[in-house]
Amino acid sequence: MALKKSQKSLKKWTSQKWDYLNPKDKKKPKSKRGRYLPKSVRKSLTSAQKAYENRKKRRATKAGKQRASYSKSVRRKMRGK
């Protein structure tokens, strides 16, 4: 039986090994956590980019938003370009 498009997407998502930029964020309350990204993107970011993304996410969370937009460089890396 062939997988549906949504099932393929979920299968791909789970194989990407998603986690927080900072490994200690798992233990923090949700309001204090930073970005959640795939392993390939986490490895390719510089420390300055990681800090920027975490600040951006935490600022959005503090403002009551569930999501914070990704920077252009992270978006490019997530799309594999």
PARO-589515 format. One line per field, with one value per atom (N, C-alpha, C): residue number from 0; residue in three letters; atom name; x, y, z. Coordinates in nm, 2 decimals. Example, Ala and Ser with C-alpha at 12.3 -4.5 7.8 and 13.67 -1.06 7.14 Angstrom:
# PARO-589515
i	(0  0  0  1  1  1)
aa	(Ala  Ala  Ala  Ser  Ser  Ser)
at	(N  CA  C  N  CA  C)
east	(1.32  1.23  1.32  1.28  1.37  1.29)
north	(-0.57  -0.45  -0.33  -0.22  -0.11  0.00)
up	(0.78  0.78  0.78  0.71  0.71  0.79)
# end
This chain:
# PARO-589515
i	(0  0  0  1  1  1  2  2  2  3  3  3  4  4  4  5  5  5  6  6  6  7  7  7  8  8  8  9  9  9  10  10  10  11  11  11  12  12  12  13  13  13  14  14  14  15  15  15  16  16  16  17  17  17  18  18  18  19  19  19  20  20  20  21  21  21  22  22  22  23  23  23  24  24  24  25  25  25  26  26  26  27  27  27  28  28  28  29  29  29  30  30  30  31  31  31  32  32  32  33  33  33  34  34  34  35  35  35  36  36  36  37  37  37  38  38  38  39  39  39  40  40  40  41  41  41  42  42  42  43  43  43  44  44  44  45  45  45  46  46  46  47  47  47  48  48  48  49  49  49  50  50  50  51  51  51  52  52  52  53  53  53  54  54  54  55  55  55  56  56  56  57  57  57  58  58  58  59  59  59  60  60  60  61  61  61  62  62  62  63  63  63  64  64  64  65  65  65  66  66  66  67  67  67  68  68  68  69  69  69  70  70  70  71  71  71  72  72  72  73  73  73  74  74  74  75  75  75  76  76  76  77  77  77  78  78  78  79  79  79  80  80  80)
aa	(Met  Met  Met  Ala  Ala  Ala  Leu  Leu  Leu  Lys  Lys  Lys  Lys  Lys  Lys  Ser  Ser  Ser  Gln  Gln  Gln  Lys  Lys  Lys  Ser  Ser  Ser  Leu  Leu  Leu  Lys  Lys  Lys  Lys  Lys  Lys  Trp  Trp  Trp  Thr  Thr  Thr  Ser  Ser  Ser  Gln  Gln  Gln  Lys  Lys  Lys  Trp  Trp  Trp  Asp  Asp  Asp  Tyr  Tyr  Tyr  Leu  Leu  Leu  Asn  Asn  Asn  Pro  Pro  Pro  Lys  Lys  Lys  Asp  Asp  Asp  Lys  Lys  Lys  Lys  Lys  Lys  Lys  Lys  Lys  Pro  Pro  Pro  Lys  Lys  Lys  Ser  Ser  Ser  Lys  Lys  Lys  Arg  Arg  Arg  Gly  Gly  Gly  Arg  Arg  Arg  Tyr  Tyr  Tyr  Leu  Leu  Leu  Pro  Pro  Pro  Lys  Lys  Lys  Ser  Ser  Ser  Val  Val  Val  Arg  Arg  Arg  Lys  Lys  Lys  Ser  Ser  Ser  Leu  Leu  Leu  Thr  Thr  Thr  Ser  Ser  Ser  Ala  Ala  Ala  Gln  Gln  Gln  Lys  Lys  Lys  Ala  Ala  Ala  Tyr  Tyr  Tyr  Glu  Glu  Glu  Asn  Asn  Asn  Arg  Arg  Arg  Lys  Lys  Lys  Lys  Lys  Lys  Arg  Arg  Arg  Arg  Arg  Arg  Ala  Ala  Ala  Thr  Thr  Thr  Lys  Lys  Lys  Ala  Ala  Ala  Gly  Gly  Gly  Lys  Lys  Lys  Gln  Gln  Gln  Arg  Arg  Arg  Ala  Ala  Ala  Ser  Ser  Ser  Tyr  Tyr  Tyr  Ser  Ser  Ser  Lys  Lys  Lys  Ser  Ser  Ser  Val  Val  Val  Arg  Arg  Arg  Arg  Arg  Arg  Lys  Lys  Lys  Met  Met  Met  Arg  Arg  Arg  Gly  Gly  Gly  Lys  Lys  Lys)
at	(N  CA  C  N  CA  C  N  CA  C  N  CA  C  N  CA  C  N  CA  C  N  CA  C  N  CA  C  N  CA  C  N  CA  C  N  CA  C  N  CA  C  N  CA  C  N  CA  C  N  CA  C  N  CA  C  N  CA  C  N  CA  C  N  CA  C  N  CA  C  N  CA  C  N  CA  C  N  CA  C  N  CA  C  N  CA  C  N  CA  C  N  CA  C  N  CA  C  N  CA  C  N  CA  C  N  CA  C  N  CA  C  N  CA  C  N  CA  C  N  CA  C  N  CA  C  N  CA  C  N  CA  C  N  CA  C  N  CA  C  N  CA  C  N  CA  C  N  CA  C  N  CA  C  N  CA  C  N  CA  C  N  CA  C  N  CA  C  N  CA  C  N  CA  C  N  CA  C  N  CA  C  N  CA  C  N  CA  C  N  CA  C  N  CA  C  N  CA  C  N  CA  C  N  CA  C  N  CA  C  N  CA  C  N  CA  C  N  CA  C  N  CA  C  N  CA  C  N  CA  C  N  CA  C  N  CA  C  N  CA  C  N  CA  C  N  CA  C  N  CA  C  N  CA  C  N  CA  C  N  CA  C  N  CA  C  N  CA  C  N  CA  C  N  CA  C  N  CA  C  N  CA  C)
east	(0.08  0.00  0.09  0.06  0.14  0.10  0.20  0.17  0.11  0.02  -0.04  0.06  0.04  0.13  0.16  0.06  0.08  0.16  0.14  0.22  0.36  0.39  0.53  0.60  0.52  0.58  0.61  0.52  0.55  0.67  0.68  0.79  0.92  0.92  1.04  1.08  0.97  0.99  1.06  1.01  1.06  1.20  1.24  1.38  1.48  1.44  1.53  1.59  1.55  1.61  1.59  1.47  1.45  1.48  1.53  1.56  1.58  1.60  1.63  1.77  1.80  1.93  2.02  1.97  2.04  1.99  2.07  2.02  1.96  2.00  1.94  1.80  1.75  1.62  1.51  1.53  1.43  1.38  1.47  1.44  1.38  1.38  1.33  1.18  1.11  0.97  0.95  0.84  0.82  0.84  0.81  0.83  0.97  1.06  1.21  1.28  1.22  1.28  1.31  1.41  1.45  1.40  1.47  1.43  1.44  1.35  1.34  1.37  1.48  1.52  1.58  1.58  1.64  1.79  1.85  1.99  2.08  2.05  2.13  2.14  2.03  2.02  2.10  2.08  2.15  2.30  2.35  2.49  2.55  2.47  2.52  2.51  2.44  2.43  2.56  2.60  2.70  2.65  2.74  2.69  2.61  2.65  2.58  2.44  2.42  2.29  2.20  2.26  2.19  2.14  2.22  2.18  2.07  2.08  1.98  1.85  1.85  1.72  1.66  1.74  1.68  1.62  1.69  1.64  1.51  1.50  1.38  1.27  1.29  1.18  1.14  1.23  1.19  1.11  1.15  1.08  0.94  0.92  0.79  0.70  0.76  0.69  0.65  0.73  0.71  0.59  0.58  0.48  0.34  0.34  0.22  0.20  0.30  0.28  0.33  0.27  0.31  0.42  0.43  0.53  0.61  0.73  0.82  0.88  0.88  0.93  1.07  1.12  1.26  1.33  1.46  1.54  1.56  1.60  1.62  1.72  1.83  1.94  1.89  1.81  1.76  1.66  1.57  1.47  1.54  1.65  1.72  1.78  1.83  1.89  1.79  1.67  1.56  1.51  1.51  1.46  1.57  1.69  1.80  1.86  1.85  1.91  2.04)
north	(-0.12  0.00  0.12  0.22  0.34  0.44  0.51  0.62  0.74  0.80  0.93  1.04  1.15  1.27  1.31  1.32  1.36  1.26  1.13  1.02  1.03  1.06  1.07  1.19  1.30  1.42  1.39  1.32  1.29  1.19  1.10  1.00  1.07  1.17  1.25  1.33  1.39  1.48  1.40  1.28  1.21  1.16  1.14  1.10  1.21  1.33  1.45  1.48  1.40  1.42  1.56  1.61  1.74  1.75  1.87  1.90  2.05  2.09  2.23  2.26  2.39  2.44  2.41  2.45  2.42  2.30  2.20  2.07  2.09  2.19  2.21  2.27  2.31  2.37  2.27  2.14  2.04  2.05  2.08  2.09  2.22  2.32  2.45  2.46  2.55  2.57  2.61  2.58  2.62  2.76  2.85  2.99  3.03  2.95  2.98  2.90  2.82  2.74  2.82  2.77  2.84  2.76  2.77  2.71  2.56  2.50  2.36  2.33  2.27  2.25  2.11  2.07  1.94  1.95  1.83  1.81  1.88  1.86  1.91  2.06  2.13  2.27  2.32  2.25  2.29  2.28  2.18  2.17  2.28  2.32  2.42  2.56  2.59  2.73  2.77  2.90  2.95  2.97  3.00  3.02  3.16  3.25  3.38  3.36  3.28  3.25  3.18  3.08  3.01  3.10  3.19  3.29  3.38  3.42  3.51  3.44  3.31  3.24  3.21  3.18  3.16  3.29  3.40  3.53  3.56  3.54  3.57  3.48  3.36  3.26  3.30  3.33  3.36  3.49  3.59  3.72  3.70  3.62  3.59  3.52  3.42  3.35  3.44  3.53  3.63  3.72  3.75  3.84  3.76  3.63  3.55  3.49  3.48  3.42  3.27  3.19  3.05  3.02  3.10  3.08  3.21  3.19  3.30  3.26  3.36  3.33  3.30  3.21  3.18  3.29  3.31  3.40  3.34  3.43  3.38  3.27  3.28  3.18  3.05  3.05  2.92  2.86  2.94  2.90  2.83  2.89  2.83  2.69  2.68  2.56  2.45  2.49  2.39  2.34  2.42  2.37  2.30  2.30  2.22  2.29  2.42  2.50  2.57)
up	(0.00  0.00  0.00  -0.09  -0.10  0.01  0.05  0.15  0.09  0.17  0.12  0.14  0.07  0.08  0.22  0.30  0.44  0.52  0.49  0.56  0.52  0.39  0.34  0.41  0.43  0.49  0.64  0.71  0.85  0.86  0.77  0.77  0.75  0.66  0.63  0.75  0.82  0.93  1.05  1.07  1.19  1.16  1.04  1.01  1.02  1.03  1.03  1.17  1.27  1.41  1.46  1.48  1.53  1.68  1.72  1.86  1.88  2.00  2.03  2.00  1.97  1.94  2.06  2.18  2.30  2.36  2.38  2.44  2.58  2.65  2.79  2.78  2.67  2.66  2.69  2.67  2.70  2.84  2.93  3.08  3.12  3.03  3.07  3.05  3.11  3.08  2.94  2.88  2.74  2.70  2.80  2.77  2.76  2.81  2.80  2.70  2.62  2.52  2.39  2.32  2.19  2.07  1.96  1.84  1.84  1.76  1.74  1.59  1.56  1.42  1.39  1.27  1.23  1.25  1.27  1.30  1.20  1.07  0.96  0.97  1.00  1.01  1.14  1.25  1.38  1.36  1.29  1.27  1.17  1.08  0.98  1.03  1.14  1.18  1.27  1.26  1.34  1.48  1.57  1.71  1.71  1.63  1.63  1.57  1.47  1.41  1.51  1.58  1.68  1.79  1.84  1.94  1.89  1.77  1.71  1.70  1.65  1.63  1.77  1.87  2.00  2.06  2.04  2.09  2.02  1.89  1.81  1.86  1.88  1.93  2.07  2.16  2.29  2.30  2.22  2.21  2.17  2.06  2.01  2.11  2.18  2.29  2.40  2.44  2.54  2.50  2.37  2.32  2.30  2.34  2.33  2.20  2.11  1.98  1.99  1.92  1.92  1.83  1.72  1.62  1.60  1.56  1.52  1.38  1.29  1.15  1.16  1.06  1.05  0.97  1.00  0.92  0.78  0.69  0.55  0.54  0.62  0.61  0.66  0.77  0.82  0.73  0.67  0.57  0.45  0.40  0.29  0.33  0.45  0.49  0.52  0.56  0.59  0.46  0.35  0.22  0.15  0.20  0.13  0.02  0.02  -0.10  -0.05)
# end
